[in-house]
Amino acid sequence: MKLHLHRWIYVILCVLACVTPLALILIQHPSDMSSSAASADDSLLAAVGNLAASVLTYPAGVVGTIASYALIYVGIATPTESVLCVAPLYIGAGYVQWYVLVPKHFRS
C-alpha cells in the first residue's frame, strides 16, 4: 500500500492547517471588535484548525488534540495559539503514522 500524497505536500498541508487560524486572527483588526467577539472568533478559528489537523493526522493526531486542550485548560495559550504550539505534535504523529507505521505494516 503506497500513499499517493508526497511527504512534503502532507507536511505543508499540516502546517497550513495549524498556522492559518493564527494568521487569520492576526490580520483582523481587534480594535474594531469587542473582546467577546474576538474571543469567539479565536475559538471558532482554533476549532477549525484543530479539525483540519485532526483529519489529516487521524487517529494519531489525538496526541496533538489532547495537548492543545491541555494548553488551553491550564491557561498557557489561547485556543488559536495552542493549535500553533502543538503543530509539531500533529505533524510528527501524522507523519510517523502515514509514512512509517502504515507502510511498514502492509509491507510485511
C-alpha positions in Angstrom: 0.0 0.0 0.0 1.5 3.3 -1.1 0.2 6.7 0.0 -0.1 8.8 -3.1 0.4 12.1 -1.3 4.1 13.2 -1.4 5.6 13.6 2.1 6.4 17.3 1.7 2.9 18.1 0.5 1.5 16.3 3.5 3.7 18.3 5.9 2.8 21.6 4.1 -0.9 20.8 4.5 -0.5 20.1 8.2 1.5 23.3 8.7 -1.2 25.3 6.8 -3.9 23.7 8.9 -2.1 24.8 12.1 -0.9 28.2 11.0 -4.0 29.5 9.2 -6.1 30.2 12.3 -3.5 32.3 13.9 -2.8 34.2 10.6 -6.5 35.0 10.2 -6.7 36.3 13.8 -3.6 38.5 13.3 -4.9 40.1 10.1 -8.2 41.0 11.7 -8.4 44.4 13.5 -9.1 43.6 17.1 -9.7 47.3 17.9 -12.8 47.2 15.7 -14.3 44.3 17.7 -15.3 43.9 21.3 -13.2 41.5 23.3 -16.0 38.9 23.4 -16.3 38.9 19.7 -12.6 38.5 19.3 -12.7 35.6 21.8 -15.5 33.9 19.8 -13.6 34.3 16.6 -10.5 33.0 18.2 -12.3 29.9 19.5 -14.0 29.2 16.2 -10.8 29.5 14.1 -9.0 27.3 16.6 -11.7 24.7 16.3 -11.4 24.8 12.5 -7.6 24.5 12.8 -7.9 21.6 15.2 -10.4 19.8 13.0 -8.3 20.2 9.9 -5.2 19.0 11.6 -7.1 16.1 13.2 -8.5 15.0 9.9 -5.0 15.0 8.3 -3.5 13.1 11.2 -6.3 10.8 12.3 -6.1 8.7 14.5 -2.5 9.5 15.7 -3.4 13.2 15.8 -5.3 12.7 19.0 -2.0 13.3 20.8 -1.9 16.9 19.4 -5.6 17.5 20.2 -5.1 16.4 23.9 -2.0 18.6 24.2 -3.9 21.5 22.6 -6.8 21.2 25.1 -4.3 20.9 28.0 -2.6 24.2 27.0 -6.0 25.9 26.9 -7.2 24.4 30.2 -4.0 25.4 32.1 -4.2 28.9 30.6 -0.8 28.8 28.9 -2.2 29.7 25.5 -5.3 31.0 23.8 -7.2 28.4 21.6 -5.6 29.7 18.4 -2.1 29.8 19.9 -2.5 26.3 21.2 -3.1 24.9 17.7 0.2 26.5 16.6 2.1 25.3 19.7 1.1 21.7 19.1 1.7 21.7 15.3 4.9 19.7 15.7 2.9 17.0 17.6 0.3 16.9 14.9 2.8 16.8 12.1 5.1 14.3 13.8 2.3 11.9 14.8 0.7 12.0 11.3 4.0 11.6 9.5 5.0 8.6 11.6 1.6 7.1 11.2 1.1 7.5 7.5 4.7 7.3 6.2 6.4 4.9 8.6 4.0 2.6 10.5 1.3 2.0 7.9 3.7 1.2 5.0 5.7 -1.0 7.4 2.6 -2.9 8.5 1.4 -3.5 5.0 4.8 -4.4 3.6 5.2 -7.4 5.9 
